[in-house]
Amino acid sequence: MNFIKTTALLGFLSGLIILMGYLLIGGVTGAGIGLVIAIGINFYLWFHSDKIVLSVYQARSPNSQEKNLIDPIVKLLCHRADLPVPKVYIIPSSMPNAFASGRNPNNAVIGITEGLLRMLPKDELEAVIAHEISHIKHRDPLIVTIAATLAGAISLLTQLGTTVFLGGIFNVRSANPLRQFSLLIMVLLAPITATLVRLSISRTREYAADAGAASLTGNPRALAKALERIEKSQKVPFSSQATYASLLIINPFQGKMFNQLFSTHPSTESRIQQLLGMKTRQKTVSKMNNNSLLKQHKRLITSTILVGLVVGLAYAPIPGLEQKIVVVSSSELAEPLQQLETKFEQKYRNINLELKFQGSSDMVNNYIHQNNDFKPTVLIPASQEFLEELSERWQASNDGELFYKPPQAIAKTFLVGIAWPERGKILFPNNQFSWQRIEQAMQAKTWDKMGGQENWGSFDFVMTDPTRSNSGQVTLSLWLNSKQGNSLNLNTSSTESLFKMIEQSVYQPPRSTDILLQEFIARGPNDADVTTVYESIALSRWQQAGINQSRPYQIYYLNPTIESVATAAILRHNVNLRTAHAASKFVDFLREPEQQKVFVRYGFRPVNSNVNLESVANSPWNQNIPGTQVNPQISVLDNPQPNELREIQRLWQRVSN
């Protein structure tokens, strides 16, 4: 929807400038001059909107002390929101406020005032930054900047038109009456138009960003408190430039009398009431605008079609020369697939790969509910069980087979435990991972009660969100297996109590294993002590842990464990035979020995028996990673069946509400 608004506003600005040229200078020449000016303004607005705002507020780069405070918060929140990390600038003002700007997430910036850094405690500062990151995720900054600039441009044009009309410049008084009348109407209506342009910025975007911040931090009360503090501190605006005040988290120029009718922001009181009405433990960033996500996708597709009709005539490729394959994979495979993408396209130059990454449960749900704004060709979830679940759910309301041919295994990995070495020695004294010891630590809550040091603080176990991630579901399945054996029974009070204890102990579970481990490394001991992840992720991120925390973590093999086999399936729905044939080449390519070696370098175990773990160059199994075993002496259980996974998800959701 923001794309349509942006296009409409730029078009409106262009039309206004062309009309002004026509009325002031006259005829085709005046309109042509206006067109040239409009093109220049549109180009500059589109590519330099962030620079305009930073210049207005005299932003500077943060010093080392400010960077140490801000950078960890921004990086952690961007990992959760699945966004590139934006540049952060400091505004030299004692008044607390913040804004986001930029044309898209890859070019976004965040501005924070010195007063905000001094006034807010860390949790409230995190909530404000999360609010601005939510704006970036929703692509709000560009539309707001353009709308604000447009309103300012209209005001300038009004002043120019008044001067011209009253001063008789460009021989307007000698022009025909229709031209004089048109210029007069424009002068009179332009201020009203400027006001309407400001009001065209929907105030619901602030509510959406507030909800997004609450979801990212899991702490809506922190943002509510921050908004209250900022509101009370807005005694004097930190800039006399009101044009871009609509970008700020709280508009310092809005008056109370006309706040509800003529402000780009809803009242702070109503925003606080919404936040306090939310649950304090919102779980995932996917809840941001869940109800409107499908509508946004449909609108985006519609706007893309409209633009495509204009551009397509000039740039449409010749049919039949290139095949496009959209591959949707679990996020754990992102790095090896991105490396192999170029290699595959070099080998098959007429096939264009487009990689998308989602959690395995999200992959199934998005396909069933048609939530994607693209048409998948190949699905590669973390394990085959997700494909079985997808096929079962799809065939419940559709006829025929879902896949062109039986799914093919691509790579495999185990679920393992990891812990920081000194914590692991206390928790697992015999060097064997134990679910019972994890439970005891959760019940004890602090390390000193488990034999650790008092300054280690609370015991922190982390895991992924079982409603979205395979590793979270497998973790709970293995945990129950340690208590019940192979016959899982989820309908008992003891099972519900266990899930409730885990849910209360695990703060803000990430949606994917890779994000979980990056957060585990970033937090370090005292904030994240023990977790369960795929062996592949643990091995590929091990060196990063040594760099970030000056010491690596220890790997523990679970016994028993579950092996997850990433499996590729070629879809039939919306995929023709020619595209399916191209997709088959890609799947076969991934199973070849040379490509299997790439997976090994990223910690995966090969599905091709001709590839040896230790013989692969740069294999993590040759790097003396603590606890790593080529052939661990463990038993491997079958993956939970789709109905068991659904029960695990339902029980987790029940104890979370």
Secondary structure as a PSIPRED ss2 file (coil, helix, strand):
# PSIPRED VFORMAT (PSIPRED V4.0)

   1 M C   1.000  0.000  0.000
   2 N H   0.000  1.000  0.000
   3 F H   0.000  1.000  0.000
   4 I H   0.000  1.000  0.000
   5 K H   0.000  1.000  0.000
   6 T H   0.000  1.000  0.000
   7 T H   0.000  1.000  0.000
   8 A H   0.000  1.000  0.000
   9 L H   0.000  1.000  0.000
  10 L H   0.000  1.000  0.000
  11 G H   0.000  1.000  0.000
  12 F H   0.000  1.000  0.000
  13 L H   0.000  1.000  0.000
  14 S H   0.000  1.000  0.000
  15 G H   0.000  1.000  0.000
  16 L H   0.000  1.000  0.000
  17 I H   0.000  1.000  0.000
  18 I H   0.000  1.000  0.000
  19 L H   0.000  1.000  0.000
  20 M H   0.000  1.000  0.000
  21 G H   0.000  1.000  0.000
  22 Y H   0.000  1.000  0.000
  23 L H   0.000  1.000  0.000
  24 L H   0.000  1.000  0.000
  25 I C   1.000  0.000  0.000
  26 G C   1.000  0.000  0.000
  27 G H   0.000  1.000  0.000
  28 V H   0.000  1.000  0.000
  29 T H   0.000  1.000  0.000
  30 G H   0.000  1.000  0.000
  31 A H   0.000  1.000  0.000
  32 G H   0.000  1.000  0.000
  33 I H   0.000  1.000  0.000
  34 G H   0.000  1.000  0.000
  35 L H   0.000  1.000  0.000
  36 V H   0.000  1.000  0.000
  37 I H   0.000  1.000  0.000
  38 A H   0.000  1.000  0.000
  39 I H   0.000  1.000  0.000
  40 G H   0.000  1.000  0.000
  41 I H   0.000  1.000  0.000
  42 N H   0.000  1.000  0.000
  43 F H   0.000  1.000  0.000
  44 Y H   0.000  1.000  0.000
  45 L H   0.000  1.000  0.000
  46 W H   0.000  1.000  0.000
  47 F H   0.000  1.000  0.000
  48 H H   0.000  1.000  0.000
  49 S H   0.000  1.000  0.000
  50 D H   0.000  1.000  0.000
  51 K H   0.000  1.000  0.000
  52 I H   0.000  1.000  0.000
  53 V H   0.000  1.000  0.000
  54 L H   0.000  1.000  0.000
  55 S H   0.000  1.000  0.000
  56 V H   0.000  1.000  0.000
  57 Y C   1.000  0.000  0.000
  58 Q C   1.000  0.000  0.000
  59 A C   1.000  0.000  0.000
  60 R E   0.000  0.000  1.000
  61 S C   1.000  0.000  0.000
  62 P C   1.000  0.000  0.000
  63 N C   1.000  0.000  0.000
  64 S H   0.000  1.000  0.000
  65 Q H   0.000  1.000  0.000
  66 E H   0.000  1.000  0.000
  67 K H   0.000  1.000  0.000
  68 N H   0.000  1.000  0.000
  69 L H   0.000  1.000  0.000
  70 I H   0.000  1.000  0.000
  71 D H   0.000  1.000  0.000
  72 P H   0.000  1.000  0.000
  73 I H   0.000  1.000  0.000
  74 V H   0.000  1.000  0.000
  75 K H   0.000  1.000  0.000
  76 L H   0.000  1.000  0.000
  77 L H   0.000  1.000  0.000
  78 C H   0.000  1.000  0.000
  79 H H   0.000  1.000  0.000
  80 R H   0.000  1.000  0.000
  81 A H   0.000  1.000  0.000
  82 D C   1.000  0.000  0.000
  83 L C   1.000  0.000  0.000
  84 P C   1.000  0.000  0.000
  85 V C   1.000  0.000  0.000
  86 P C   1.000  0.000  0.000
  87 K E   0.000  0.000  1.000
  88 V E   0.000  0.000  1.000
  89 Y E   0.000  0.000  1.000
  90 I E   0.000  0.000  1.000
  91 I E   0.000  0.000  1.000
  92 P C   1.000  0.000  0.000
  93 S C   1.000  0.000  0.000
  94 S C   1.000  0.000  0.000
  95 M C   1.000  0.000  0.000
  96 P C   1.000  0.000  0.000
  97 N C   1.000  0.000  0.000
  98 A E   0.000  0.000  1.000
  99 F E   0.000  0.000  1.000
 100 A E   0.000  0.000  1.000
 101 S E   0.000  0.000  1.000
 102 G C   1.000  0.000  0.000
 103 R C   1.000  0.000  0.000
 104 N C   1.000  0.000  0.000
 105 P H   0.000  1.000  0.000
 106 N H   0.000  1.000  0.000
 107 N H   0.000  1.000  0.000
 108 A C   1.000  0.000  0.000
 109 V E   0.000  0.000  1.000
 110 I E   0.000  0.000  1.000
 111 G E   0.000  0.000  1.000
 112 I E   0.000  0.000  1.000
 113 T E   0.000  0.000  1.000
 114 E H   0.000  1.000  0.000
 115 G H   0.000  1.000  0.000
 116 L H   0.000  1.000  0.000
 117 L H   0.000  1.000  0.000
 118 R H   0.000  1.000  0.000
 119 M H   0.000  1.000  0.000
 120 L C   1.000  0.000  0.000
 121 P C   1.000  0.000  0.000
 122 K H   0.000  1.000  0.000
 123 D H   0.000  1.000  0.000
 124 E H   0.000  1.000  0.000
 125 L H   0.000  1.000  0.000
 126 E H   0.000  1.000  0.000
 127 A H   0.000  1.000  0.000
 128 V H   0.000  1.000  0.000
 129 I H   0.000  1.000  0.000
 130 A H   0.000  1.000  0.000
 131 H H   0.000  1.000  0.000
 132 E H   0.000  1.000  0.000
 133 I H   0.000  1.000  0.000
 134 S H   0.000  1.000  0.000
 135 H H   0.000  1.000  0.000
 136 I H   0.000  1.000  0.000
 137 K H   0.000  1.000  0.000
 138 H H   0.000  1.000  0.000
 139 R C   1.000  0.000  0.000
 140 D H   0.000  1.000  0.000
 141 P H   0.000  1.000  0.000
 142 L H   0.000  1.000  0.000
 143 I H   0.000  1.000  0.000
 144 V H   0.000  1.000  0.000
 145 T H   0.000  1.000  0.000
 146 I H   0.000  1.000  0.000
 147 A H   0.000  1.000  0.000
 148 A H   0.000  1.000  0.000
 149 T H   0.000  1.000  0.000
 150 L H   0.000  1.000  0.000
 151 A H   0.000  1.000  0.000
 152 G H   0.000  1.000  0.000
 153 A H   0.000  1.000  0.000
 154 I H   0.000  1.000  0.000
 155 S H   0.000  1.000  0.000
 156 L H   0.000  1.000  0.000
 157 L H   0.000  1.000  0.000
 158 T H   0.000  1.000  0.000
 159 Q H   0.000  1.000  0.000
 160 L H   0.000  1.000  0.000
 161 G H   0.000  1.000  0.000
 162 T H   0.000  1.000  0.000
 163 T H   0.000  1.000  0.000
 164 V H   0.000  1.000  0.000
 165 F H   0.000  1.000  0.000
 166 L H   0.000  1.000  0.000
 167 G H   0.000  1.000  0.000
 168 G C   1.000  0.000  0.000
 169 I H   0.000  1.000  0.000
 170 F H   0.000  1.000  0.000
 171 N H   0.000  1.000  0.000
 172 V H   0.000  1.000  0.000
 173 R H   0.000  1.000  0.000
 174 S H   0.000  1.000  0.000
 175 A C   1.000  0.000  0.000
 176 N C   1.000  0.000  0.000
 177 P H   0.000  1.000  0.000
 178 L H   0.000  1.000  0.000
 179 R H   0.000  1.000  0.000
 180 Q H   0.000  1.000  0.000
 181 F H   0.000  1.000  0.000
 182 S H   0.000  1.000  0.000
 183 L H   0.000  1.000  0.000
 184 L H   0.000  1.000  0.000
 185 I H   0.000  1.000  0.000
 186 M H   0.000  1.000  0.000
 187 V H   0.000  1.000  0.000
 188 L H   0.000  1.000  0.000
 189 L H   0.000  1.000  0.000
 190 A H   0.000  1.000  0.000
 191 P H   0.000  1.000  0.000
 192 I H   0.000  1.000  0.000
 193 T H   0.000  1.000  0.000
 194 A H   0.000  1.000  0.000
 195 T H   0.000  1.000  0.000
 196 L H   0.000  1.000  0.000
 197 V H   0.000  1.000  0.000
 198 R H   0.000  1.000  0.000
 199 L H   0.000  1.000  0.000
 200 S C   1.000  0.000  0.000
 201 I C   1.000  0.000  0.000
 202 S C   1.000  0.000  0.000
 203 R C   1.000  0.000  0.000
 204 T H   0.000  1.000  0.000
 205 R H   0.000  1.000  0.000
 206 E H   0.000  1.000  0.000
 207 Y H   0.000  1.000  0.000
 208 A H   0.000  1.000  0.000
 209 A H   0.000  1.000  0.000
 210 D H   0.000  1.000  0.000
 211 A H   0.000  1.000  0.000
 212 G H   0.000  1.000  0.000
 213 A H   0.000  1.000  0.000
 214 A H   0.000  1.000  0.000
 215 S H   0.000  1.000  0.000
 216 L H   0.000  1.000  0.000
 217 T H   0.000  1.000  0.000
 218 G C   1.000  0.000  0.000
 219 N C   1.000  0.000  0.000
 220 P H   0.000  1.000  0.000
 221 R H   0.000  1.000  0.000
 222 A H   0.000  1.000  0.000
 223 L H   0.000  1.000  0.000
 224 A H   0.000  1.000  0.000
 225 K H   0.000  1.000  0.000
 226 A H   0.000  1.000  0.000
 227 L H   0.000  1.000  0.000
 228 E H   0.000  1.000  0.000
 229 R H   0.000  1.000  0.000
 230 I H   0.000  1.000  0.000
 231 E H   0.000  1.000  0.000
 232 K H   0.000  1.000  0.000
 233 S C   1.000  0.000  0.000
 234 Q C   1.000  0.000  0.000
 235 K C   1.000  0.000  0.000
 236 V C   1.000  0.000  0.000
 237 P C   1.000  0.000  0.000
 238 F C   1.000  0.000  0.000
 239 S C   1.000  0.000  0.000
 240 S C   1.000  0.000  0.000
 241 Q C   1.000  0.000  0.000
 242 A C   1.000  0.000  0.000
 243 T C   1.000  0.000  0.000
 244 Y C   1.000  0.000  0.000
 245 A H   0.000  1.000  0.000
 246 S H   0.000  1.000  0.000
 247 L H   0.000  1.000  0.000
 248 L E   0.000  0.000  1.000
 249 I C   1.000  0.000  0.000
 250 I C   1.000  0.000  0.000
 251 N C   1.000  0.000  0.000
 252 P C   1.000  0.000  0.000
 253 F C   1.000  0.000  0.000
 254 Q C   1.000  0.000  0.000
 255 G C   1.000  0.000  0.000
 256 K C   1.000  0.000  0.000
 257 M C   1.000  0.000  0.000
 258 F C   1.000  0.000  0.000
 259 N H   0.000  1.000  0.000
 260 Q H   0.000  1.000  0.000
 261 L H   0.000  1.000  0.000
 262 F H   0.000  1.000  0.000
 263 S C   1.000  0.000  0.000
 264 T C   1.000  0.000  0.000
 265 H C   1.000  0.000  0.000
 266 P C   1.000  0.000  0.000
 267 S C   1.000  0.000  0.000
 268 T H   0.000  1.000  0.000
 269 E H   0.000  1.000  0.000
 270 S H   0.000  1.000  0.000
 271 R H   0.000  1.000  0.000
 272 I H   0.000  1.000  0.000
 273 Q H   0.000  1.000  0.000
 274 Q H   0.000  1.000  0.000
 275 L H   0.000  1.000  0.000
 276 L H   0.000  1.000  0.000
 277 G C   1.000  0.000  0.000
 278 M C   1.000  0.000  0.000
 279 K C   1.000  0.000  0.000
 280 T C   1.000  0.000  0.000
 281 R C   1.000  0.000  0.000
 282 Q C   1.000  0.000  0.000
 283 K C   1.000  0.000  0.000
 284 T C   1.000  0.000  0.000
 285 V H   0.000  1.000  0.000
 286 S H   0.000  1.000  0.000
 287 K H   0.000  1.000  0.000
 288 M C   1.000  0.000  0.000
 289 N C   1.000  0.000  0.000
 290 N H   0.000  1.000  0.000
 291 N H   0.000  1.000  0.000
 292 S H   0.000  1.000  0.000
 293 L H   0.000  1.000  0.000
 294 L H   0.000  1.000  0.000
 295 K H   0.000  1.000  0.000
 296 Q H   0.000  1.000  0.000
 297 H H   0.000  1.000  0.000
 298 K H   0.000  1.000  0.000
 299 R H   0.000  1.000  0.000
 300 L H   0.000  1.000  0.000
 301 I H   0.000  1.000  0.000
 302 T H   0.000  1.000  0.000
 303 S H   0.000  1.000  0.000
 304 T H   0.000  1.000  0.000
 305 I H   0.000  1.000  0.000
 306 L H   0.000  1.000  0.000
 307 V H   0.000  1.000  0.000
 308 G H   0.000  1.000  0.000
 309 L H   0.000  1.000  0.000
 310 V H   0.000  1.000  0.000
 311 V H   0.000  1.000  0.000
 312 G H   0.000  1.000  0.000
 313 L H   0.000  1.000  0.000
 314 A H   0.000  1.000  0.000
 315 Y H   0.000  1.000  0.000
 316 A C   1.000  0.000  0.000
 317 P C   1.000  0.000  0.000
 318 I C   1.000  0.000  0.000
 319 P C   1.000  0.000  0.000
 320 G C   1.000  0.000  0.000
 321 L C   1.000  0.000  0.000
 322 E C   1.000  0.000  0.000
 323 Q E   0.000  0.000  1.000
 324 K E   0.000  0.000  1.000
 325 I E   0.000  0.000  1.000
 326 V E   0.000  0.000  1.000
 327 V E   0.000  0.000  1.000
 328 V E   0.000  0.000  1.000
 329 S E   0.000  0.000  1.000
 330 S E   0.000  0.000  1.000
 331 S H   0.000  1.000  0.000
 332 E H   0.000  1.000  0.000
 333 L H   0.000  1.000  0.000
 334 A H   0.000  1.000  0.000
 335 E H   0.000  1.000  0.000
 336 P H   0.000  1.000  0.000
 337 L H   0.000  1.000  0.000
 338 Q H   0.000  1.000  0.000
 339 Q H   0.000  1.000  0.000
 340 L H   0.000  1.000  0.000
 341 E H   0.000  1.000  0.000
 342 T H   0.000  1.000  0.000
 343 K H   0.000  1.000  0.000
 344 F H   0.000  1.000  0.000
 345 E H   0.000  1.000  0.000
 346 Q H   0.000  1.000  0.000
 347 K H   0.000  1.000  0.000
 348 Y C   1.000  0.000  0.000
 349 R C   1.000  0.000  0.000
 350 N C   1.000  0.000  0.000
 351 I E   0.000  0.000  1.000
 352 N E   0.000  0.000  1.000
 353 L E   0.000  0.000  1.000
 354 E E   0.000  0.000  1.000
 355 L E   0.000  0.000  1.000
 356 K E   0.000  0.000  1.000
 357 F E   0.000  0.000  1.000
 358 Q E   0.000  0.000  1.000
 359 G C   1.000  0.000  0.000
 360 S H   0.000  1.000  0.000
 361 S H   0.000  1.000  0.000
 362 D H   0.000  1.000  0.000
 363 M H   0.000  1.000  0.000
 364 V H   0.000  1.000  0.000
 365 N H   0.000  1.000  0.000
 366 N H   0.000  1.000  0.000
 367 Y H   0.000  1.000  0.000
 368 I H   0.000  1.000  0.000
 369 H C   1.000  0.000  0.000
 370 Q C   1.000  0.000  0.000
 371 N C   1.000  0.000  0.000
 372 N C   1.000  0.000  0.000
 373 D C   1.000  0.000  0.000
 374 F C   1.000  0.000  0.000
 375 K C   1.000  0.000  0.000
 376 P C   1.000  0.000  0.000
 377 T C   1.000  0.000  0.000
 378 V E   0.000  0.000  1.000
 379 L E   0.000  0.000  1.000
 380 I E   0.000  0.000  1.000
 381 P C   1.000  0.000  0.000
 382 A C   1.000  0.000  0.000
 383 S C   1.000  0.000  0.000
 384 Q H   0.000  1.000  0.000
 385 E H   0.000  1.000  0.000
 386 F H   0.000  1.000  0.000
 387 L H   0.000  1.000  0.000
 388 E H   0.000  1.000  0.000
 389 E H   0.000  1.000  0.000
 390 L H   0.000  1.000  0.000
 391 S H   0.000  1.000  0.000
 392 E H   0.000  1.000  0.000
 393 R H   0.000  1.000  0.000
 394 W H   0.000  1.000  0.000
 395 Q H   0.000  1.000  0.000
 396 A C   1.000  0.000  0.000
 397 S C   1.000  0.000  0.000
 398 N C   1.000  0.000  0.000
 399 D C   1.000  0.000  0.000
 400 G C   1.000  0.000  0.000
 401 E C   1.000  0.000  0.000
 402 L C   1.000  0.000  0.000
 403 F E   0.000  0.000  1.000
 404 Y C   1.000  0.000  0.000
 405 K C   1.000  0.000  0.000
 406 P C   1.000  0.000  0.000
 407 P C   1.000  0.000  0.000
 408 Q E   0.000  0.000  1.000
 409 A E   0.000  0.000  1.000
 410 I E   0.000  0.000  1.000
 411 A E   0.000  0.000  1.000
 412 K E   0.000  0.000  1.000
 413 T E   0.000  0.000  1.000
 414 F E   0.000  0.000  1.000
 415 L E   0.000  0.000  1.000
 416 V E   0.000  0.000  1.000
 417 G E   0.000  0.000  1.000
 418 I E   0.000  0.000  1.000
 419 A E   0.000  0.000  1.000
 420 W C   1.000  0.000  0.000
 421 P H   0.000  1.000  0.000
 422 E H   0.000  1.000  0.000
 423 R H   0.000  1.000  0.000
 424 G H   0.000  1.000  0.000
 425 K H   0.000  1.000  0.000
 426 I H   0.000  1.000  0.000
 427 L H   0.000  1.000  0.000
 428 F C   1.000  0.000  0.000
 429 P C   1.000  0.000  0.000
 430 N C   1.000  0.000  0.000
 431 N C   1.000  0.000  0.000
 432 Q C   1.000  0.000  0.000
 433 F C   1.000  0.000  0.000
 434 S C   1.000  0.000  0.000
 435 W H   0.000  1.000  0.000
 436 Q H   0.000  1.000  0.000
 437 R H   0.000  1.000  0.000
 438 I H   0.000  1.000  0.000
 439 E H   0.000  1.000  0.000
 440 Q H   0.000  1.000  0.000
 441 A H   0.000  1.000  0.000
 442 M H   0.000  1.000  0.000
 443 Q H   0.000  1.000  0.000
 444 A H   0.000  1.000  0.000
 445 K C   1.000  0.000  0.000
 446 T E   0.000  0.000  1.000
 447 W H   0.000  1.000  0.000
 448 D H   0.000  1.000  0.000
 449 K H   0.000  1.000  0.000
 450 M H   0.000  1.000  0.000
 451 G C   1.000  0.000  0.000
 452 G C   1.000  0.000  0.000
 453 Q C   1.000  0.000  0.000
 454 E H   0.000  1.000  0.000
 455 N H   0.000  1.000  0.000
 456 W H   0.000  1.000  0.000
 457 G C   1.000  0.000  0.000
 458 S E   0.000  0.000  1.000
 459 F C   1.000  0.000  0.000
 460 D C   1.000  0.000  0.000
 461 F E   0.000  0.000  1.000
 462 V E   0.000  0.000  1.000
 463 M C   1.000  0.000  0.000
 464 T C   1.000  0.000  0.000
 465 D C   1.000  0.000  0.000
 466 P C   1.000  0.000  0.000
 467 T C   1.000  0.000  0.000
 468 R C   1.000  0.000  0.000
 469 S C   1.000  0.000  0.000
 470 N H   0.000  1.000  0.000
 471 S H   0.000  1.000  0.000
 472 G H   0.000  1.000  0.000
 473 Q H   0.000  1.000  0.000
 474 V H   0.000  1.000  0.000
 475 T H   0.000  1.000  0.000
 476 L H   0.000  1.000  0.000
 477 S H   0.000  1.000  0.000
 478 L H   0.000  1.000  0.000
 479 W H   0.000  1.000  0.000
 480 L H   0.000  1.000  0.000
 481 N H   0.000  1.000  0.000
 482 S H   0.000  1.000  0.000
 483 K H   0.000  1.000  0.000
 484 Q H   0.000  1.000  0.000
 485 G C   1.000  0.000  0.000
 486 N C   1.000  0.000  0.000
 487 S C   1.000  0.000  0.000
 488 L C   1.000  0.000  0.000
 489 N C   1.000  0.000  0.000
 490 L C   1.000  0.000  0.000
 491 N C   1.000  0.000  0.000
 492 T C   1.000  0.000  0.000
 493 S H   0.000  1.000  0.000
 494 S H   0.000  1.000  0.000
 495 T H   0.000  1.000  0.000
 496 E H   0.000  1.000  0.000
 497 S H   0.000  1.000  0.000
 498 L H   0.000  1.000  0.000
 499 F H   0.000  1.000  0.000
 500 K H   0.000  1.000  0.000
 501 M H   0.000  1.000  0.000
 502 I H   0.000  1.000  0.000
 503 E H   0.000  1.000  0.000
 504 Q H   0.000  1.000  0.000
 505 S H   0.000  1.000  0.000
 506 V C   1.000  0.000  0.000
 507 Y C   1.000  0.000  0.000
 508 Q C   1.000  0.000  0.000
 509 P C   1.000  0.000  0.000
 510 P C   1.000  0.000  0.000
 511 R C   1.000  0.000  0.000
 512 S C   1.000  0.000  0.000
 513 T H   0.000  1.000  0.000
 514 D H   0.000  1.000  0.000
 515 I H   0.000  1.000  0.000
 516 L H   0.000  1.000  0.000
 517 L H   0.000  1.000  0.000
 518 Q H   0.000  1.000  0.000
 519 E H   0.000  1.000  0.000
 520 F H   0.000  1.000  0.000
 521 I H   0.000  1.000  0.000
 522 A H   0.000  1.000  0.000
 523 R H   0.000  1.000  0.000
 524 G C   1.000  0.000  0.000
 525 P C   1.000  0.000  0.000
 526 N C   1.000  0.000  0.000
 527 D C   1.000  0.000  0.000
 528 A C   1.000  0.000  0.000
 529 D C   1.000  0.000  0.000
 530 V E   0.000  0.000  1.000
 531 T E   0.000  0.000  1.000
 532 T E   0.000  0.000  1.000
 533 V E   0.000  0.000  1.000
 534 Y E   0.000  0.000  1.000
 535 E H   0.000  1.000  0.000
 536 S H   0.000  1.000  0.000
 537 I H   0.000  1.000  0.000
 538 A H   0.000  1.000  0.000
 539 L H   0.000  1.000  0.000
 540 S H   0.000  1.000  0.000
 541 R C   1.000  0.000  0.000
 542 W H   0.000  1.000  0.000
 543 Q H   0.000  1.000  0.000
 544 Q H   0.000  1.000  0.000
 545 A H   0.000  1.000  0.000
 546 G H   0.000  1.000  0.000
 547 I H   0.000  1.000  0.000
 548 N H   0.000  1.000  0.000
 549 Q H   0.000  1.000  0.000
 550 S C   1.000  0.000  0.000
 551 R C   1.000  0.000  0.000
 552 P C   1.000  0.000  0.000
 553 Y C   1.000  0.000  0.000
 554 Q E   0.000  0.000  1.000
 555 I E   0.000  0.000  1.000
 556 Y E   0.000  0.000  1.000
 557 Y E   0.000  0.000  1.000
 558 L C   1.000  0.000  0.000
 559 N C   1.000  0.000  0.000
 560 P C   1.000  0.000  0.000
 561 T E   0.000  0.000  1.000
 562 I E   0.000  0.000  1.000
 563 E E   0.000  0.000  1.000
 564 S E   0.000  0.000  1.000
 565 V E   0.000  0.000  1.000
 566 A E   0.000  0.000  1.000
 567 T E   0.000  0.000  1.000
 568 A E   0.000  0.000  1.000
 569 A E   0.000  0.000  1.000
 570 I E   0.000  0.000  1.000
 571 L E   0.000  0.000  1.000
 572 R C   1.000  0.000  0.000
 573 H C   1.000  0.000  0.000
 574 N C   1.000  0.000  0.000
 575 V C   1.000  0.000  0.000
 576 N C   1.000  0.000  0.000
 577 L H   0.000  1.000  0.000
 578 R H   0.000  1.000  0.000
 579 T H   0.000  1.000  0.000
 580 A H   0.000  1.000  0.000
 581 H H   0.000  1.000  0.000
 582 A H   0.000  1.000  0.000
 583 A H   0.000  1.000  0.000
 584 S H   0.000  1.000  0.000
 585 K H   0.000  1.000  0.000
 586 F H   0.000  1.000  0.000
 587 V H   0.000  1.000  0.000
 588 D H   0.000  1.000  0.000
 589 F H   0.000  1.000  0.000
 590 L H   0.000  1.000  0.000
 591 R H   0.000  1.000  0.000
 592 E C   1.000  0.000  0.000
 593 P H   0.000  1.000  0.000
 594 E H   0.000  1.000  0.000
 595 Q H   0.000  1.000  0.000
 596 Q H   0.000  1.000  0.000
 597 K H   0.000  1.000  0.000
 598 V H   0.000  1.000  0.000
 599 F H   0.000  1.000  0.000
 600 V H   0.000  1.000  0.000
 601 R H   0.000  1.000  0.000
 602 Y C   1.000  0.000  0.000
 603 G C   1.000  0.000  0.000
 604 F C   1.000  0.000  0.000
 605 R E   0.000  0.000  1.000
 606 P E   0.000  0.000  1.000
 607 V C   1.000  0.000  0.000
 608 N C   1.000  0.000  0.000
 609 S C   1.000  0.000  0.000
 610 N C   1.000  0.000  0.000
 611 V C   1.000  0.000  0.000
 612 N C   1.000  0.000  0.000
 613 L C   1.000  0.000  0.000
 614 E C   1.000  0.000  0.000
 615 S C   1.000  0.000  0.000
 616 V C   1.000  0.000  0.000
 617 A C   1.000  0.000  0.000
 618 N C   1.000  0.000  0.000
 619 S C   1.000  0.000  0.000
 620 P H   0.000  1.000  0.000
 621 W H   0.000  1.000  0.000
 622 N H   0.000  1.000  0.000
 623 Q C   1.000  0.000  0.000
 624 N C   1.000  0.000  0.000
 625 I C   1.000  0.000  0.000
 626 P C   1.000  0.000  0.000
 627 G C   1.000  0.000  0.000
 628 T C   1.000  0.000  0.000
 629 Q C   1.000  0.000  0.000
 630 V C   1.000  0.000  0.000
 631 N C   1.000  0.000  0.000
 632 P C   1.000  0.000  0.000
 633 Q C   1.000  0.000  0.000
 634 I C   1.000  0.000  0.000
 635 S C   1.000  0.000  0.000
 636 V E   0.000  0.000  1.000
 637 L E   0.000  0.000  1.000
 638 D C   1.000  0.000  0.000
 639 N C   1.000  0.000  0.000
 640 P C   1.000  0.000  0.000
 641 Q C   1.000  0.000  0.000
 642 P H   0.000  1.000  0.000
 643 N H   0.000  1.000  0.000
 644 E H   0.000  1.000  0.000
 645 L H   0.000  1.000  0.000
 646 R H   0.000  1.000  0.000
 647 E H   0.000  1.000  0.000
 648 I H   0.000  1.000  0.000
 649 Q H   0.000  1.000  0.000
 650 R H   0.000  1.000  0.000
 651 L H   0.000  1.000  0.000
 652 W H   0.000  1.000  0.000
 653 Q H   0.000  1.000  0.000
 654 R H   0.000  1.000  0.000
 655 V H   0.000  1.000  0.000
 656 S H   0.000  1.000  0.000
 657 N C   1.000  0.000  0.000
